[in-house]
Amino acid sequence: MLILVLQLLLFLYPSLFVLYQLILYYRSKKVLVLSPDLKETNLPFLSIIVPTKGESLDVIQGLIDNINTLIWDKQKLEVIIVSDDDEQYFSTLKSTLKIPKYLNVRLFRREKRLGFKSGALSYGFEMARGNLILTIDVDSRLPRDALIKAYAKMIESNCDAVVFEWNGYTNNMYSNLAKGLVATTVLASRALFRGKESIGLRPFPVGSGTIFKREVLEKLHGWDYSLIQDDLEIGARMAHIGKRVCSSGVPIYIEVPDNLYGFYVQQTRWALGTGEVLRNRIKYILSSPYSLSQKMDMVFHLLQYTPIIITFILATLVAVLAPFKFGDILRTPLFLLWMATLVLYAITLFILALRLGLGFKNSLMAIGALSALTVAISPFITISFFKGILSKDKVYVVTPKGNVKVSFESKVRRINAVIAVFGLMYFTASIIYFLHSYIITGLWLLYYSSGYLYTVFNYNK
C-alpha cells in the first residue's frame, strides 16, 4: 500500500499538473485579442507604479523611454517610481534620468520601508492620482498599443483588473537557461491567462503587468506589505469580494534570469511567497463567491510548486532505501504515463521554441538546461515553500538581472556544493538499484540525478 502511494505521488500527481497546463495552453489559442476602438481623448487617468531597488540607471531609463512611446493621452498619464535605494543613489537617479518633455514622471524614496515590493506598491498607490493603476517592474517593456488594447478588454468584458501576457526576453544570448525560460514563460502565461479565461476560470493578477481599477484597490486598502507575493495575495483578496481579473492577451516583455544564482533567487522567493499566501489567504479563496471550479483552480495554482517538492522528497526516500533491497519499487504502469506526459510537454515546448526563433539545436539545449536547473534547485524550493507556510521570518532578495553586477560567486559555490551532494547520492543509489536488477527504479534515479550533475558542471551556461 505504501509503495502504491509513493508511485501515485511520484508519477500521477506531477503528471496531472503538466497535463492541466498543456490543456490550458492549447485552449488559449481559441481566445481572440480585442482590437481597440477607443479615442485617446476619452481615456481615463492612468498611474503607472514602478517599484525599484538596486536597478541600473540604463534599465530605469529604458522603461521611461518605453512608456513614452505608448499610445495614451500623456495629459492623463503619470509614472510613479518608488525607490528603496539609499539617499545617495536616489539623488543620482533624480539628477541623471532624462525625462521626456511631455511625460509626467514622479520619483519618490520611501523613508520608512514597510514590507518589501508590496509595501512599495502601496506607497505608490497612496501617491497615485489615476482612475486606473498599472503595476510594472523596471525591466519590463510594453508594445506601443498595449495600454489601449488592455483597456479595451477591461471595458468590453467589464473587468476589475486586466493582466498582460508574460513574454520572456534576455540580453544574454549565450545562456541556455535564459533561452529555455523565454520559451516556457510564453507557454505558462498563455495557459494561465488566456487558457483559463477560455473555460471560465479566474487568473491571478501578475506582479508586473496588471491594470487595476482604482476603486477595487481602495476597497482592498492596497497591497498587504507584510506578504512577499504581491500578485497572489491581492488576487486572493479580490476573489474574496467577487472581483474579476481578465486576460488581455496583450504581451509584456519580462527579462528572465540568465544564470543559476538569478534563477535560484527568483524561484525560492516565489516558492516562499506562494507558501505564505497559502497560509494567509486560502481562507479568502474558499469563502469567495466564485464557483467551486474557480476556487479549486485558484488553490491548484497555489500548489504549483508541490510536484517539484514531492518529487524531491520521494526521490530522497527512494535513494535512502537503495541498500535495503525493497525491490523495483517504481515499476508500475504509472511510469509510462509519467514518461508520456513529459514527452508531450517537451514536444510542445520544443515546437514553441522553434516558433520563437531559437532554432533546432538551441531549442534542445535550452529545454535541457532549464529542466536540469529546475530539478537541481528542488532542495532550496522545498525549504523556501515550507518556510513560507510555517514561518513569519523572511528576507526579500531582488532577482539579479540585466547589467546589475552582484558579487555572488561564493553563494553560487555553496549552492552548487549542495546540488553536487544530492546529485552524487541519487547517482550512487541508481547504480545500486541497477546492480540488483531493479531497472525501472535505477533508470528513474539516473534520470533525476542527471539534472543535478548537469548543473554542477554547467551552471554558468
C-alpha positions as CSV (number, residue, x, y, z in Angstrom):
1,M,0.0,0.0,0.0
2,L,2.8,2.4,0.9
3,I,4.6,1.6,-2.4
4,L,1.4,2.4,-4.3
5,V,1.0,5.8,-2.5
6,L,4.7,6.6,-3.4
7,Q,4.1,5.7,-7.1
8,L,0.9,7.8,-7.2
9,L,2.6,10.8,-5.7
10,L,5.8,10.4,-7.8
11,F,4.2,9.7,-11.2
12,L,0.5,10.6,-11.3
13,Y,0.5,13.8,-9.2
14,P,3.1,15.7,-11.3
15,S,1.5,14.4,-14.5
16,L,-1.8,16.0,-13.6
17,F,-0.2,19.4,-13.2
18,V,1.6,19.1,-16.5
19,L,-1.4,17.8,-18.4
20,Y,-3.6,20.6,-16.9
21,Q,-1.1,23.2,-18.1
22,L,-1.0,21.7,-21.6
23,I,-4.8,21.6,-21.9
24,L,-4.9,25.3,-20.9
25,Y,-2.1,26.2,-23.3
26,Y,-3.9,24.6,-26.3
27,R,-7.2,26.2,-25.2
28,S,-5.5,29.6,-25.2
29,K,-5.4,29.6,-29.0
30,K,-9.2,29.9,-29.0
31,V,-9.2,33.3,-27.3
32,L,-9.1,36.3,-29.5
33,V,-7.3,39.6,-28.6
34,L,-9.6,42.6,-28.9
35,S,-8.7,45.4,-31.3
36,P,-9.2,48.7,-29.7
37,D,-11.8,51.1,-30.9
38,L,-11.1,53.9,-28.5
39,K,-10.2,57.6,-28.8
40,E,-7.2,58.9,-26.9
41,T,-9.3,61.9,-25.7
42,N,-11.8,59.6,-23.9
43,L,-9.3,57.7,-21.9
44,P,-9.2,57.8,-18.0
45,F,-6.2,59.0,-16.0
46,L,-3.6,56.2,-15.7
47,S,-1.0,55.9,-13.0
48,I,2.0,53.5,-13.6
49,I,3.7,52.4,-10.4
50,V,7.3,51.2,-10.7
51,P,9.0,49.8,-7.6
52,T,12.8,49.8,-7.8
53,K,15.8,48.9,-5.7
54,G,19.4,48.5,-6.9
55,E,18.4,48.8,-10.5
56,S,20.9,50.3,-13.0
57,L,20.2,53.7,-14.5
58,D,20.1,52.4,-18.0
59,V,17.3,49.9,-17.1
60,I,15.2,52.6,-15.5
61,Q,15.8,55.0,-18.4
62,G,14.8,52.2,-20.8
63,L,11.5,51.8,-19.1
64,I,10.8,55.5,-19.1
65,D,11.6,55.7,-22.8
66,N,9.4,52.7,-23.5
67,I,6.4,54.2,-21.6
68,N,6.9,57.4,-23.6
69,T,6.2,55.5,-26.8
70,L,2.9,54.0,-25.6
71,I,-0.4,55.1,-27.1
72,W,-2.2,57.1,-24.3
73,D,-3.1,60.7,-23.7
74,K,0.0,62.0,-22.0
75,Q,-2.1,64.6,-20.2
76,K,-3.8,61.6,-18.4
77,L,-0.7,59.6,-17.6
78,E,1.8,59.6,-14.8
79,V,4.7,57.4,-13.9
80,I,5.4,56.9,-10.2
81,I,8.9,55.5,-9.4
82,V,9.1,54.3,-5.8
83,S,12.8,53.8,-4.8
84,D,14.0,51.7,-1.9
85,D,17.6,52.8,-2.6
86,D,19.8,54.7,-0.3
87,E,19.7,58.5,-0.4
88,Q,22.9,58.9,-2.4
89,Y,21.7,56.6,-5.2
90,F,18.3,58.2,-5.2
91,S,19.9,61.6,-5.7
92,T,21.8,60.1,-8.6
93,L,18.6,58.8,-10.1
94,K,16.9,62.2,-9.9
95,S,19.9,64.1,-11.4
96,T,20.7,61.5,-14.2
97,L,17.4,60.3,-15.6
98,K,16.3,62.0,-18.8
99,I,12.6,62.6,-18.6
100,P,10.8,63.1,-22.0
101,K,9.2,66.5,-22.4
102,Y,5.5,65.6,-22.2
103,L,5.8,62.6,-19.8
104,N,4.9,63.2,-16.2
105,V,7.4,61.1,-14.1
106,R,7.4,61.4,-10.3
107,L,10.2,60.0,-8.2
108,F,9.7,59.0,-4.6
109,R,12.0,57.4,-2.0
110,R,10.5,55.5,0.9
111,E,12.0,56.8,4.1
112,K,10.0,54.2,6.2
113,R,10.2,50.9,4.3
114,L,7.3,48.9,5.4
115,G,7.5,45.4,3.9
116,F,9.0,44.7,0.5
117,K,7.7,45.1,-3.0
118,S,4.1,45.1,-1.7
119,G,4.9,48.0,0.6
120,A,6.4,50.0,-2.3
121,L,3.3,49.4,-4.4
122,S,1.0,50.6,-1.6
123,Y,3.2,53.6,-1.1
124,G,3.0,54.4,-4.8
125,F,-0.8,53.9,-4.7
126,E,-1.1,56.5,-2.0
127,M,0.7,59.0,-4.3
128,A,-1.2,58.0,-7.4
129,R,-4.0,60.1,-8.9
130,G,-5.2,57.8,-11.6
131,N,-8.5,56.1,-12.0
132,L,-6.5,53.1,-13.4
133,I,-3.4,51.7,-11.7
134,L,-0.8,49.7,-13.7
135,T,2.0,47.9,-11.7
136,I,5.1,47.1,-13.7
137,D,8.7,46.1,-13.0
138,V,11.5,48.3,-14.1
139,D,12.9,45.7,-16.5
140,S,9.6,45.1,-18.3
141,R,8.7,46.5,-21.7
142,L,5.3,47.0,-23.5
143,P,4.3,47.2,-27.1
144,R,3.1,50.6,-28.4
145,D,-0.6,49.7,-28.3
146,A,-0.5,47.6,-25.2
147,L,-2.3,50.0,-22.8
148,I,-5.2,50.8,-25.1
149,K,-5.8,47.2,-26.0
150,A,-5.8,46.2,-22.4
151,Y,-8.2,49.0,-21.5
152,A,-10.4,47.9,-24.4
153,K,-10.6,44.5,-22.8
154,M,-11.4,46.0,-19.5
155,I,-14.3,47.9,-20.9
156,E,-15.6,45.2,-23.2
157,S,-15.6,42.5,-20.6
158,N,-16.4,44.6,-17.5
159,C,-13.2,43.6,-15.8
160,D,-12.0,44.9,-12.4
161,A,-8.4,44.2,-13.5
162,V,-6.7,43.0,-16.7
163,V,-3.4,41.2,-16.9
164,F,-0.8,41.4,-19.7
165,E,0.7,38.1,-21.0
166,W,4.3,37.5,-20.0
167,N,6.8,37.0,-22.8
168,G,10.4,36.4,-21.7
169,Y,13.4,38.2,-23.1
170,T,17.1,38.1,-22.4
171,N,20.1,40.2,-23.3
172,N,22.4,37.2,-22.8
173,M,22.1,35.1,-26.0
174,Y,24.7,32.7,-24.7
175,S,22.6,31.5,-21.8
176,N,20.8,28.2,-22.4
177,L,18.8,28.8,-19.2
178,A,17.5,32.1,-20.4
179,K,16.5,30.7,-23.8
180,G,14.6,27.9,-22.0
181,L,12.9,30.4,-19.7
182,V,11.9,32.6,-22.7
183,A,10.0,29.6,-24.2
184,T,8.5,28.3,-21.0
185,T,7.3,31.7,-19.9
186,V,5.3,32.1,-23.1
187,L,3.8,28.6,-22.7
188,A,2.9,29.1,-19.0
189,S,1.5,32.6,-19.4
190,R,-0.8,31.7,-22.3
191,A,-2.0,28.7,-20.2
192,L,-2.5,30.7,-17.0
193,F,-4.3,33.7,-18.6
194,R,-5.9,33.1,-22.0
195,G,-6.3,29.3,-21.3
196,K,-8.1,29.8,-18.0
197,E,-10.3,32.5,-19.3
198,S,-11.4,30.3,-22.2
199,I,-13.0,27.9,-19.8
200,G,-14.4,30.4,-17.4
201,L,-11.7,30.3,-14.7
202,R,-10.2,33.4,-13.0
203,P,-6.5,34.1,-13.4
204,F,-4.5,35.8,-10.6
205,P,-3.1,39.3,-11.2
206,V,0.7,39.4,-12.1
207,G,3.2,41.5,-10.3
208,S,4.4,43.1,-13.4
209,G,1.7,43.9,-15.9
210,T,-1.7,44.3,-14.2
211,I,-4.1,47.2,-14.7
212,F,-6.4,47.7,-11.7
213,K,-9.5,49.9,-11.3
214,R,-8.7,52.3,-8.6
215,E,-12.0,51.6,-6.7
216,V,-11.0,48.0,-6.3
217,L,-7.6,48.8,-4.7
218,E,-9.3,51.4,-2.5
219,K,-11.8,48.7,-1.3
220,L,-8.9,46.4,-0.5
221,H,-6.8,49.2,1.1
222,G,-4.0,48.4,-1.4
223,W,-1.5,45.7,-1.0
224,D,-0.6,43.9,2.2
225,Y,3.0,44.9,2.9
226,S,3.6,42.0,5.3
227,L,3.4,39.4,2.5
228,I,6.1,38.9,-0.3
229,Q,4.0,37.7,-3.2
230,D,2.0,40.9,-4.0
231,D,0.1,39.4,-7.0
232,L,-1.1,36.2,-5.4
233,E,-2.1,37.9,-2.1
234,I,-4.1,40.7,-3.7
235,G,-5.6,38.2,-6.2
236,A,-6.9,36.1,-3.3
237,R,-8.5,39.1,-1.7
238,M,-10.0,40.2,-5.0
239,A,-11.6,36.8,-5.2
240,H,-13.0,37.2,-1.7
241,I,-15.0,40.2,-2.7
242,G,-16.0,38.7,-6.1
243,K,-13.9,40.9,-8.3
244,R,-13.0,39.8,-11.8
245,V,-9.5,39.5,-13.3
246,C,-9.3,39.2,-17.1
247,S,-6.7,38.2,-19.6
248,S,-5.9,40.9,-22.1
249,G,-3.9,38.6,-24.4
250,V,-1.5,41.5,-24.9
251,P,2.2,40.8,-24.3
252,I,4.5,42.3,-21.8
253,Y,8.2,41.6,-22.1
254,I,9.8,40.4,-18.9
255,E,13.6,39.9,-18.5
256,V,14.3,36.4,-17.4
257,P,17.3,35.2,-15.3
258,D,20.3,34.0,-17.3
259,N,22.3,32.2,-14.6
260,L,21.9,29.7,-11.7
261,Y,22.0,32.3,-9.0
262,G,19.4,34.6,-10.6
263,F,17.1,31.6,-11.2
264,Y,17.7,30.3,-7.6
265,V,16.8,33.7,-6.1
266,Q,13.7,34.1,-8.3
267,Q,12.3,30.6,-7.7
268,T,13.0,30.4,-4.0
269,R,11.4,33.8,-3.4
270,W,8.3,32.8,-5.4
271,A,8.1,29.5,-3.6
272,L,8.4,31.3,-0.2
273,G,5.7,33.8,-1.3
274,T,3.4,31.1,-2.6
275,G,3.7,29.2,0.7
276,E,3.0,32.4,2.6
277,V,-0.1,33.1,0.6
278,L,-1.4,29.5,1.1
279,R,-1.1,30.1,4.9
280,N,-2.6,33.5,5.0
281,R,-5.0,33.7,2.1
282,I,-6.5,30.3,1.3
283,K,-9.5,31.1,3.5
284,Y,-10.2,34.2,1.3
285,I,-10.4,32.0,-1.8
286,L,-12.5,29.2,-0.2
287,S,-15.0,31.8,1.2
288,S,-15.2,33.7,-2.1
289,P,-18.4,33.9,-4.2
290,Y,-16.6,32.2,-7.0
291,S,-17.8,28.8,-8.3
292,L,-16.4,25.6,-6.9
293,S,-14.3,25.0,-10.1
294,Q,-12.9,28.5,-9.9
295,K,-11.9,28.1,-6.3
296,M,-10.3,24.7,-6.9
297,D,-8.3,26.2,-9.8
298,M,-7.0,29.0,-7.6
299,V,-6.0,26.6,-4.9
300,F,-4.4,24.4,-7.6
301,H,-2.4,27.4,-8.8
302,L,-1.1,28.0,-5.3
303,L,0.1,24.3,-5.2
304,Q,2.2,24.8,-8.3
305,Y,5.5,24.0,-6.5
306,T,4.3,20.9,-4.8
307,P,5.1,18.5,-7.7
308,I,8.7,19.6,-7.5
309,I,8.7,19.4,-3.7
310,I,7.1,15.9,-3.5
311,T,9.4,14.6,-6.3
312,F,12.4,15.8,-4.3
313,I,11.3,14.3,-1.0
314,L,10.3,11.0,-2.6
315,A,13.5,10.8,-4.7
316,T,15.5,11.2,-1.5
317,L,13.4,8.5,0.2
318,V,13.9,6.1,-2.7
319,A,17.7,6.8,-2.7
320,V,17.9,6.1,1.0
321,L,16.1,2.8,0.6
322,A,18.6,1.6,-2.1
323,P,20.8,-0.6,0.2
324,F,17.7,-2.4,1.7
325,K,16.6,-4.3,-1.3
326,F,12.9,-3.4,-1.3
327,G,12.6,-4.3,-4.9
328,D,11.9,-2.4,-8.1
329,I,9.6,-0.1,-6.2
330,L,9.0,2.3,-9.1
331,R,8.0,-0.5,-11.5
332,T,4.4,0.5,-12.4
333,P,2.3,1.4,-15.4
334,L,2.2,4.9,-14.0
335,F,5.8,5.2,-15.0
336,L,4.7,5.0,-18.7
337,L,2.0,7.7,-18.1
338,W,4.6,10.0,-16.5
339,M,7.1,9.4,-19.4
340,A,4.4,10.1,-22.0
341,T,3.4,13.3,-20.2
342,L,7.0,14.6,-20.1
343,V,7.5,13.7,-23.8
344,L,4.3,15.5,-24.7
345,Y,5.3,18.6,-22.7
346,A,8.8,18.6,-24.2
347,I,7.5,18.3,-27.7
348,T,5.1,21.2,-27.1
349,L,7.8,23.4,-25.6
350,F,10.2,22.4,-28.4
351,I,7.7,23.4,-31.2
352,L,7.0,26.7,-29.3
353,A,10.8,27.4,-29.0
354,L,11.2,26.8,-32.8
355,R,8.3,29.3,-33.5
356,L,10.1,31.8,-31.2
357,G,13.1,31.5,-33.5
358,L,15.5,29.7,-31.2
359,G,16.5,27.1,-33.8
360,F,16.7,23.3,-33.6
361,K,20.0,23.0,-31.6
362,N,19.3,26.0,-29.3
363,S,15.8,24.8,-28.5
364,L,17.1,21.3,-27.5
365,M,19.9,22.8,-25.3
366,A,17.6,25.4,-23.8
367,I,14.9,22.9,-22.7
368,G,17.6,20.5,-21.3
369,A,19.3,23.3,-19.3
370,L,16.0,24.6,-17.9
371,S,14.8,21.1,-16.9
372,A,18.2,20.3,-15.3
373,L,18.4,23.6,-13.2
374,T,14.8,23.3,-12.1
375,V,15.4,19.8,-10.7
376,A,18.7,20.9,-9.2
377,I,17.3,23.7,-7.1
378,S,14.5,21.5,-5.8
379,P,16.0,21.3,-2.3
380,F,16.0,25.0,-1.9
381,I,12.5,25.4,-3.4
382,T,11.3,22.8,-0.8
383,I,12.9,24.7,2.1
384,S,11.5,28.1,0.9
385,F,8.0,26.8,0.4
386,F,7.7,25.2,3.9
387,K,9.3,28.3,5.4
388,G,6.6,30.4,3.8
389,I,3.9,28.1,5.2
390,L,5.4,27.7,8.7
391,S,7.5,30.8,9.5
392,K,6.9,34.6,9.5
393,D,10.7,35.3,9.1
394,K,11.7,36.2,5.6
395,V,14.3,38.0,3.5
396,Y,13.4,39.6,0.2
397,V,16.1,39.3,-2.4
398,V,15.8,41.1,-5.8
399,T,16.4,38.8,-8.7
400,P,19.8,39.9,-10.2
401,K,19.3,40.5,-13.9
402,G,20.4,42.9,-16.6
403,N,23.6,44.9,-16.1
404,V,23.4,44.8,-12.3
405,K,26.7,43.3,-11.1
406,V,26.4,41.4,-7.9
407,S,29.2,39.5,-6.2
408,F,27.6,36.1,-5.7
409,E,30.4,33.7,-6.6
410,S,30.7,32.4,-3.0
411,K,26.9,31.9,-2.8
412,V,26.9,30.0,-6.1
413,R,29.7,27.7,-4.8
414,R,27.7,26.9,-1.7
415,I,24.5,26.3,-3.8
416,N,26.5,24.1,-6.2
417,A,28.1,22.1,-3.4
418,V,24.6,21.2,-2.1
419,I,23.5,20.3,-5.6
420,A,26.6,18.1,-6.0
421,V,25.9,16.2,-2.8
422,F,22.3,15.3,-3.8
423,G,23.4,14.5,-7.4
424,L,26.0,12.1,-6.2
425,M,23.6,10.5,-3.7
426,Y,20.9,9.9,-6.4
427,F,23.5,8.6,-8.9
428,T,25.0,6.2,-6.4
429,A,21.6,4.9,-5.5
430,S,20.7,4.4,-9.1
431,I,23.8,2.2,-9.6
432,I,22.8,0.1,-6.5
433,Y,19.4,-0.4,-8.0
434,F,20.9,-1.4,-11.3
435,L,23.2,-3.9,-9.6
436,H,20.2,-5.6,-8.0
437,S,18.4,-5.6,-11.4
438,Y,15.8,-3.1,-10.3
439,I,15.9,-1.5,-13.7
440,I,12.9,1.0,-13.6
441,T,13.9,2.5,-10.2
442,G,17.5,2.7,-11.3
443,L,16.6,4.4,-14.6
444,W,14.4,6.9,-12.9
445,L,17.0,7.8,-10.3
446,L,19.6,8.1,-13.0
447,Y,17.4,10.5,-14.9
448,Y,16.7,12.5,-11.7
449,S,20.4,12.7,-10.8
450,S,21.4,13.9,-14.3
451,G,19.7,17.3,-13.6
452,Y,21.9,17.8,-10.5
453,L,25.1,16.6,-12.1
454,Y,24.5,18.7,-15.3
455,T,24.0,21.8,-13.2
456,V,27.2,21.2,-11.2
457,F,29.3,21.2,-14.4
458,N,27.3,23.6,-16.5
459,Y,25.7,26.1,-14.0
460,N,27.1,29.2,-15.8
461,K,25.9,28.3,-19.2
